[in-house]
Amino acid sequence: MSTHTAPASLGTPEKQITLPFSKAWEISMKSIKIRLGRSLITASGIMLGIAFFSSVRTVVLFPITQTGAAAEAARSRHSFLAIMALLVCFVGIMNSMLMSVTERFREIGTMKCLGALDQFIVTLFIIEAGIMGLFGSMIGWFLGWLIMVIPHMFGGGAHDLNRAFFGGSLAQAAQSVAIGLVITLIACIPTARSAAKMPPAAALRSEI
């Protein structure tokens, strides 16, 4: 741990504290446990968005029975749905992360009054967002995959679930989790940076 001397001003500590990453991880994990309900709501927004994306991408793995123009139309439709799924995913995650950060303005103000650097506060939110994004995306992919696979199996398509299908599923699982994690961080970082730059007094006065 190290300290930085800052010019004294209203609501600003004279010394700011730099804590190691391990401490940021510990604080983030405690925050998730304390706000388990909010964390689950945020993770569910990520999960539902990725589930939508996963379900659309899983359909592509099944053989297309049409040929020619019909097959091309089906591929175009799947691509359009995948893009729409990503847009829905991004909006849902952005809204969840915005609410998660905004409702903690008072906590941010308290930490800044105690000497926490802006970078440290942003790091806390990045860790929390990364954890929720990772697990939310994993569960979302599995739910979307399962929703498409079970009806296909009982509809007489069990023979389509071959090695190539499961290989493609694993590749799409990695893609879905990576996309969910990146979108979560993109949604979190600007909001967290904006909140961390608020003057401590202004953050403490915020009403949500």
Secondary structure, 3 states (H helix, E strand, C coil): CEEEECCCECCECCEEEECCHHHHHHHHHHHHHHCHHHHHHHHHHHHHHHHHHHHHHHHHHCCCCCCCHHHHHHHHHHHHHHHHHHHHHHHHHHHHHHHHHHCCHHHHHHHHHCCECHHHHHHHHHHHHHHHHHHHHHHHHHHHHHHHHHHHHHHHHHHHCCHHHHHHHHHHHHHHHHHHHHHHHHHHHHHHHHHHCCCHHHHHHCCC
